[in-house]
Amino acid sequence: MIKQLSSKQIVFIRNLLLTTVLGGIIGLLNYLFNIFVARYTTQEIFGIFSAAMGIIYLIQISAVSIQSLVTKQIAQNKGKDLNHYKWYSLGIFTVIGIVFSLVLFLNKDFVAEVANIPNTLIVFLALTMLFAFISPISKALLLGEEKIVLVNFVLLFETILKFAIGALAIQNGGLVWALILANSLPAMITTLFIFPFVKFENRTKERVQLNLKEFLLITISFLLLTVPFSVDLILVNETFRAEYSAISLLGKLVYFASITTSAVMFARLTNEKVAKDQKKSLLISLALSVGIGLILSIGYFIFNNLIITLTVGEQYISIARYIGVFGLCMTGFAFVYMAANYFISKGYYKYLYILFVVCVIQILLFIFRNSTIEDVLQNQIFTYTALAISTAIFLVFKLKDQKNG
């Protein structure tokens, strides 16, 4: 098996394993951050924070999209004037970020009413949106060069800083505005230190133009990918929002642990030119992702009461029978996310039709079935199952077409 892998793929596997380990540490710190919010604040504060996080997940779509686009363009334009490109992209995305942040702020009353949160928090969400357009560029520059080790340590530092800010917020009575900034300020701080020092070796003076059309398609892709695990926190019935938020929190541990290597996979796929090697990298990544999800989900089934007691607390013990199944749902969704990154790297944007249809169905389910926590969980089980099956079918056909081509 080792002999069948190229030297680049062996390095790729090492990067996957390193990212899995460091990603596990990062995920644990992020998880402890949310656990502390659940355990050491009131259910009211935790509910407001969870609703705000639903909005933050949507805001961070721009960050993921920008990181993917810049990573892809850096990887595909080696030797060109990438030093100009990094400043050019920073300027463009800063302007776009300012515009969208102002739009969010000017509509603060509407957003606050829909999400059922205080409108005073919208200014901090608007600031988070601005940071989401600026902060991902520096890591994307490094990922385009496949500097995976450095990126991992940057992410680790950001997570430690996030945890420190969150701890201070909790110690001061659960300041939701500070908890919001804890999810965006660390990445902005590292960007200010990293960005000026990233240099490229330009072999030609040919400049690289920002592909805004592809940015739009990538953004729509990640928007539709984010809806299934964010709109539920916004639309869920208030009478059991805290309980469902606890289920979602534990489920997202499985999801985020399973997709820790997505950026590594994307960087490898965009740098790899041989279709056969791309397929190997994809399948290795998918196997690792699903394997992590299944192991964690099995743990949820076996140790459900213990996990809840040690994490969100005994006040949420009633959710014990749900977390194993939800963990499996998140495993399926992790597969969807990883496969979607492959589609984006290859420019297979017809996949958007699948995402759009399933998201519409999910929203309709919440509109008509939102009376009990069982209703909501059944909605999510159907959503994630439909997404996983349709994605697997689309992936099989695309890999078959690539082989025939």
ZISUL-V44871 format. One record per residue. RES is the residue in one letter. OMEGA is omega in whole degrees, 0 to 359 (* if undefined). BURIAL is 1 if it has 24 or more other ideal C-beta (glycine too) atoms within 12 Angstrom, else 0. D_FIRST is the distance of its C-alpha to the first C-alpha in Angstrom with 2 decimals. Layout:
res: (RES	RES)
omega: (OMEGA	OMEGA)
burial: (BURIAL	BURIAL)
d_first: (D_FIRST	D_FIRST)
//
This chain:
res: (M	I	K	Q	L	S	S	K	Q	I	V	F	I	R	N	L	L	L	T	T	V	L	G	G	I	I	G	L	L	N	Y	L	F	N	I	F	V	A	R	Y	T	T	Q	E	I	F	G	I	F	S	A	A	M	G	I	I	Y	L	I	Q	I	S	A	V	S	I	Q	S	L	V	T	K	Q	I	A	Q	N	K	G	K	D	L	N	H	Y	K	W	Y	S	L	G	I	F	T	V	I	G	I	V	F	S	L	V	L	F	L	N	K	D	F	V	A	E	V	A	N	I	P	N	T	L	I	V	F	L	A	L	T	M	L	F	A	F	I	S	P	I	S	K	A	L	L	L	G	E	E	K	I	V	L	V	N	F	V	L	L	F	E	T	I	L	K	F	A	I	G	A	L	A	I	Q	N	G	G	L	V	W	A	L	I	L	A	N	S	L	P	A	M	I	T	T	L	F	I	F	P	F	V	K	F	E	N	R	T	K	E	R	V	Q	L	N	L	K	E	F	L	L	I	T	I	S	F	L	L	L	T	V	P	F	S	V	D	L	I	L	V	N	E	T	F	R	A	E	Y	S	A	I	S	L	L	G	K	L	V	Y	F	A	S	I	T	T	S	A	V	M	F	A	R	L	T	N	E	K	V	A	K	D	Q	K	K	S	L	L	I	S	L	A	L	S	V	G	I	G	L	I	L	S	I	G	Y	F	I	F	N	N	L	I	I	T	L	T	V	G	E	Q	Y	I	S	I	A	R	Y	I	G	V	F	G	L	C	M	T	G	F	A	F	V	Y	M	A	A	N	Y	F	I	S	K	G	Y	Y	K	Y	L	Y	I	L	F	V	V	C	V	I	Q	I	L	L	F	I	F	R	N	S	T	I	E	D	V	L	Q	N	Q	I	F	T	Y	T	A	L	A	I	S	T	A	I	F	L	V	F	K	L	K	D	Q	K	N	G)
omega: (180	181	181	182	176	180	178	180	176	175	178	179	177	178	177	182	177	180	178	180	180	177	177	178	179	179	179	179	177	180	178	177	181	178	179	177	181	186	191	169	179	177	178	179	180	178	178	179	180	177	177	178	176	177	180	177	179	179	184	174	181	180	180	181	180	179	180	182	183	176	182	182	175	182	186	183	179	178	179	184	182	176	174	183	184	178	178	180	177	180	181	185	175	178	179	180	178	181	182	178	178	178	179	182	181	178	186	181	179	180	181	180	180	182	181	176	178	182	176	180	186	179	179	174	177	177	176	178	178	179	182	178	185	191	184	187	183	179	178	177	179	180	178	176	181	174	190	182	180	180	180	181	174	179	179	178	179	181	177	179	177	181	180	178	179	179	178	179	180	179	180	173	178	180	186	180	178	177	177	181	178	180	183	185	181	180	178	179	180	178	180	181	187	192	184	187	177	182	179	175	182	179	176	178	181	182	180	179	178	182	185	176	178	176	179	180	178	179	178	179	182	174	181	176	182	182	185	181	176	182	179	180	180	186	184	181	184	185	178	181	183	180	180	177	178	176	181	180	179	178	181	173	178	183	184	176	183	183	181	184	184	181	177	179	182	179	180	182	181	177	183	183	184	185	181	179	175	180	178	180	179	184	177	181	180	180	179	181	181	179	178	181	181	180	180	180	177	176	178	179	186	188	188	181	181	181	180	180	183	185	186	176	184	179	179	185	181	182	187	184	184	194	179	179	180	176	177	177	180	175	177	181	175	175	179	183	180	179	179	176	176	180	180	180	180	181	179	188	173	176	179	180	179	180	183	182	182	179	177	178	180	180	178	178	179	179	185	182	185	186	181	179	176	178	183	180	177	176	182	178	179	182	183	178	179	180	183	182	181	178	179	179	180	180	180	181	180	177	178	179	179	179	180	180	*)
burial: (0	0	0	0	0	0	0	0	1	0	0	1	1	0	1	1	1	1	1	1	0	1	1	1	1	1	1	0	1	1	1	1	1	1	1	1	1	1	1	1	1	0	1	0	1	1	1	1	1	1	1	1	1	1	1	1	1	1	1	1	1	1	1	1	1	1	1	1	1	1	1	1	1	1	1	1	1	0	0	1	0	1	1	0	1	1	0	0	1	1	0	1	1	1	0	1	1	0	0	1	1	0	0	1	1	0	0	1	0	0	1	1	0	0	1	1	1	1	1	0	1	1	0	1	1	1	1	1	1	1	1	1	1	1	1	1	1	1	1	1	1	1	1	1	1	1	1	1	0	1	1	1	0	1	1	1	1	1	1	1	1	1	1	1	1	1	1	0	1	1	0	0	0	1	1	1	1	1	1	1	1	1	1	1	1	1	1	1	1	1	1	0	0	1	1	0	0	1	0	1	0	0	0	0	0	0	0	1	0	1	1	0	0	1	1	0	1	1	1	1	1	1	1	1	1	1	1	1	1	1	1	1	1	1	1	1	1	0	0	1	1	1	1	1	1	1	1	1	1	1	1	1	1	1	1	1	1	1	1	1	1	1	1	1	1	1	1	1	1	1	1	1	0	0	0	0	1	1	1	1	1	1	1	1	1	1	0	1	1	1	1	1	1	1	0	1	1	0	1	1	0	0	0	1	0	0	1	1	0	0	1	1	1	0	0	1	0	0	1	1	0	1	1	1	1	1	1	1	1	1	1	1	1	1	1	1	1	1	1	1	1	1	1	1	1	1	0	1	1	0	1	1	0	1	1	0	0	1	1	0	1	1	1	0	1	1	0	0	1	1	0	0	1	0	1	1	1	1	1	1	1	1	1	1	1	1	1	1	0	1	1	1	0	1	1	0	0	1	1	0	0	0	0	0	0)
d_first: (0.00	3.83	5.42	5.23	6.89	10.51	12.61	14.40	11.59	10.77	14.56	14.64	12.59	14.96	17.81	16.94	17.03	20.15	21.75	21.11	22.94	25.69	25.89	26.52	29.34	30.69	30.58	32.37	35.09	35.55	35.72	38.29	40.24	40.69	41.27	44.05	45.62	45.58	46.89	49.36	50.98	53.02	51.64	53.60	51.90	48.45	49.23	50.39	47.38	45.03	46.92	46.72	42.95	42.78	44.46	42.29	39.12	40.75	41.88	38.43	37.23	38.65	36.68	33.32	34.37	35.51	32.39	30.23	32.58	32.99	29.28	28.68	31.64	30.77	27.22	28.66	31.63	30.44	33.28	36.05	38.76	36.77	39.31	41.89	39.50	38.95	42.73	43.39	40.97	42.44	45.93	45.17	43.40	46.07	48.78	46.98	46.44	50.14	51.18	49.05	50.04	53.69	53.29	51.82	54.62	57.37	56.21	55.95	58.41	56.64	53.18	54.67	56.37	53.32	51.11	54.08	53.76	56.48	56.94	57.18	53.40	52.85	53.61	50.68	48.42	49.67	48.81	45.32	45.01	46.10	43.55	40.82	41.55	41.56	39.14	35.74	36.19	35.45	32.07	31.23	32.06	29.61	26.83	27.43	26.65	23.62	25.47	23.72	24.78	28.38	28.41	27.22	30.05	32.53	31.71	32.11	35.49	36.58	35.84	37.80	40.65	40.57	40.79	43.71	45.61	45.06	46.27	49.41	50.00	49.78	52.07	54.60	54.88	51.83	52.56	50.65	51.11	49.43	46.57	46.10	46.11	43.61	41.06	41.78	43.60	40.79	38.64	41.78	42.49	39.10	39.46	42.82	41.31	38.06	39.12	41.64	39.29	36.36	36.75	35.00	35.14	36.92	36.74	39.09	41.92	40.69	40.91	38.59	40.40	39.52	38.41	40.64	40.05	36.34	37.29	39.49	36.82	34.29	37.10	37.96	34.35	34.16	37.72	36.90	33.76	35.97	38.76	37.19	36.94	39.99	42.74	42.80	43.98	46.73	47.91	47.62	51.01	52.60	53.75	50.27	48.50	47.95	46.36	44.08	43.22	42.10	39.84	38.47	37.99	35.87	33.92	33.20	31.67	28.90	28.74	28.72	26.20	23.83	24.34	24.29	21.25	22.87	24.32	21.09	19.41	22.58	22.71	19.21	19.98	23.35	22.17	19.33	20.94	18.26	18.24	14.73	13.43	16.09	14.90	11.38	13.37	15.83	13.81	12.13	15.75	17.33	15.31	16.23	19.75	20.49	19.13	21.51	24.31	24.09	24.15	27.17	28.89	28.70	30.27	33.01	33.82	34.09	35.78	37.61	41.02	39.77	37.65	40.69	43.05	40.97	40.31	42.82	45.38	47.25	49.32	46.33	45.63	46.60	43.32	41.26	40.80	39.40	36.69	33.95	34.34	34.58	31.36	29.63	31.44	30.13	26.53	27.12	28.77	25.93	23.68	26.55	26.79	23.15	23.26	26.63	25.30	22.96	26.06	28.08	25.65	25.89	29.61	29.54	32.77	33.91	31.98	35.04	37.06	34.94	35.23	38.94	39.82	38.10	39.76	43.14	42.73	41.86	44.98	47.13	45.92	47.01	50.33	51.15	49.31	49.74	52.28	50.17	46.94	45.69	46.43	44.40	41.39	41.52	41.70	38.52	36.65	37.61	36.72	33.18	32.46	33.81	31.82	28.47	29.05	30.42	27.67	24.94	26.90	27.40	23.72	22.78	25.51	24.60	20.95	22.42	25.02	22.60	20.64	24.05	25.27)
//
